[in-house]
Amino acid sequence: FQLVATHFMKSSSGKSLVGSLTAHAEDLKTKDLNWTAFDPEGVRKLDHANIIVTDEYGPRVVIIDESGKITRELNVPESFRLREPVDGKYTRGAFSNRGLEGVAVTPSGNTYVAVIQSPLVQDGKIDDDKCLGINCRWLVYDRSGEVARQVVYQLDNVKAGVSEVLAVDEHRFLVLERDSKGGVEAKHKRVYLADIRDCTDVSGIDALPVKKNPKGVTVASKKLVLDLLDERFGLGGELAAEKPEGLAWGKTLADGRRTLWVCCDNDFDPTRKSEFYCFAVEGL
């Protein structure tokens, strides 16, 4: 890999964005429109000059130009916004540090999908300082940047979370689902193919069940594409990375298979390797 350039992200008013929990707490307290706390998790190219980025703190979805400046903040429903706890308890919105984790842009550029890491507070159960559940809402935006609908993706179990989403076509997406364990404790690091074509719009549903299918709701279908801990790949056991968090398409091979890149988050820990894996996949 060769580093081509570095662009520091700035707010629409030109202030530097910072990955600071102190700044994040201040933003929550003051509800200042000139927020500066930013935890970018998902990033996709829109055109030659702009990218779309999801932020876990707000959570937020923003458009950033080639200089690194935010040119637009897309609407995120109030039901997704992180709120300060009331009497030490979260009551609604994204759970702390479990906000918008991934973003996908369909090949036509007409649809953006922003995915949350785990259920919203109203769709889950708080236990041991975690928000547990299986029903995760996705925000589906149209090309104008407005939310067209909310759909449901179901996790394999209440302790899993979504780290990334990548468009295959206009309806199907690869989803990176994982636990939060590394090494021999890691049990769940998988890439699924999800289809949202027939999903019910749940924008008008206030709360979803913790562990059951929502009544009368069609959720995204899913099937396994890759188990990163499959012994064939040599990425499991003591070598298992805690946080595979990024997906991107690479070049198509001569035999027609697509290359799929996976990257791992090392949380700025110099003792952890920044790992990249490349798979050849077919049928997508």
URHU-V33149 format. One line per field, one symbol per residue. ss: DSSP state (A for helix, B for strand, O for the rest). burial: I if it has 9 or more other ideal C-beta (glycine too) atoms within 8 Angstrom, else O. A space follows every 50 residues. Layout:
ss: ???
burial: ???
//
This chain:
ss: OOOOOOOOOBOOOOOBOBOOAAAAAAAAAAOOOOOOBOOBBBBBBOOOOO BBBBBOOOOBBBBBOOOOBBBBBBOOOAAAOOOOOBOOBOOOOOOOOOOB BBBBBOOOOOBBBBBBOOOOAAAOBBBOOBBBOOBBBBBBBBOOOOBBBB BBBBOOOOOOBBBBBBBOOOOBBBBBBBOOOOAAAOOOBBBBBBBOOOOO OOOOOOOOOOOOOOOOOOOOBBBBBBBOOOAAAOOOAAAOOOOBBBBBBB BBOOOOOBBBBBBBOOOOOOOOOOOBBBBBBOOO
burial: OOOOOOOOIIIOOOOOIOOOOOIIOIIIOOOOOOIIIIIIIIOIOIOOOI IIIIIIIIIIIIIIIOOIIIOOIIOIIOIIIIIOOOOOOIOOIIIOOIII IIIIIIOOOOIIIIIIIIIIIIIIOIOOOOIIIIIIIIIIIIOOIOIOOI IIIIIOOIOIIIIIIIIOOIOIIIIIIIIOIOIOOIOIIIIIIIIIOOII OIOOOOOIIIOOOIOOIOIIOIOIIIOIIOOOIOIIOOOIIIIIIIIOOO OOIOOOIIIIIIIIOIOOOOOOOOOOIIOIIOOI
//
